């Protein structure tokens, strides 16, 4: 299975919408946004600069389990601040390796100092499944005497 495609290939197939919050956003509002958009993480951005990522995992481990109030707590208090980022030219394989090594599920994609997207482990799994389906279909056509491989 080829995973040497650049992450930009995956970004071109995703919606161009990039939902984000500011460091001062309340955790409650961030969670509401994530629920409304059916996403598991949001980049934390202020004045165009990536300050961190707020994830469902941050909520459960740093807020819910510690008994903090989501309406009174700002995202900057519980977000993941040391964010691992990738570039559009990084390969899907490299992204999967980073996610595995650092036990993260989301990677912001940064180009020229600006965030241009975010990829999740789910995005990568869906890409691999689609690629496998395409390869299988091509092999089936080849075996049936159709298009040469």
N, C-alpha and C positions, 0 to 999 in steps of 0.2 A: 504494500500500500504506500503510495507516494505521499509523503508529508513534507516534501521539500518546497512546496508552493509558498510564496510569501504571504504573510498575514493580510496584505492589501487585497489579495484575491478574495478572501473571506469578507473583508469589509465592504467590497463592492456589491456583495450579495445581500448584505444586511441593510436595514433601514438606515438612512443617514441621520435620523434623529438621535441626539445625544442628550439624555436627561442628566442633569446635574443639580447639586445644591451648593450653597455657600457654607463656610465653616460656622456661621451664626444660625443657620437653619436649625429649628428644633428637631430632635430625633422623631417626634411624632409626625411632623410634616414630611420628613424624609421617608419614613416608613409608609405614610399614606401615598406619596408619589410612587414609591416602588410597587406598592400594591396596585395602584391605578394603572401603571404601565407594565405590570407583570414582569418586573426585573428584580434581580437579586442583589444588585449593588449600584451605587451611584458615585461618580467622581465628585470630589469636593473641590470646587474651583472658586477662586476669587480674583477678580481683575485679570482673567485669562490665565492665571497660574494654578497648576494642579497642586493642591495642598494635601490630598489624601484620597482615600476611597472609604465609603461607608457601606458596609455589607450587612446582610441578615445575620451573619455570624457575629459581627460587632454588636449588633443589637442584643442577641441572646446572651452572649458571654460577658459583655461589658456594661450592659444596662439592666436587662431583665433579671439576671442572676444576682446582680448586686443591689437590687431593689431601688434603682434610681427611677425618677419620674420622667417619662418620655416627653411630656409637655414642657418641662422645666430644664431639660438637659439639651445643650447644643451639640450638634454633630461633631464639632472639633474636640469635644471632651472624650469621645469614644471611637472616633474613626481610626482607621489604620493609616498612620502617617508616613512610615517608610515604605513607599509604594514601589513595587517592581514594575517597570514599564518596558515596553517593547517598541520597535519602530515598524513602519509598514513593510520594510524589507526583511524583517526577521521571519524565519520559516515557521510553519505550523509546528513542525517537530521541535524546534527550539522553544516555542511557547508551551507546548505540552510538557517539555522537560522542566522548564521554570515552574510551571504550576505544580508539578509533582514534587520537585525538590523543596519548594517553599510552602507547600500545602495551601495554595491560594486557588480560588476559583475564577478570578477575574483579573485581566491585565489591561491597563490603559495603553492605548497605542498613541505614541507621541511622535510628531514630525515637526522639525524646526521650532522646538520648544513649546508647541501647542498640542493639546490633546485632540486627536482626530477621530477617536473611536474607543470602544472598549470591547474586548472579546472575553467570552466566558468559556468554561469547560464544555458547556452545552453546545455552544457555537462550533467548537472544534469537533465534538462527537458528531454533530449533524453533518459537518463538512465531510468527515471520513465516511459516514454512512452513504451520503450522496455519491461520493467518489467511487466507493465500492459498487454501488448499484450501477453506475455508468460503466465501470470496467466489466462487470458481469454481463450487462446488456451487449457491450461490444464483443465480448468473447462468444456469447450465444449467437450473434449475427455471423461471426467468423465461422463458427462450427457448422452453422446451417448453410454456409456457402454464400453468405452475403458480402458485406463490405470487408475488404482486406484489413487485417490488424496492423 
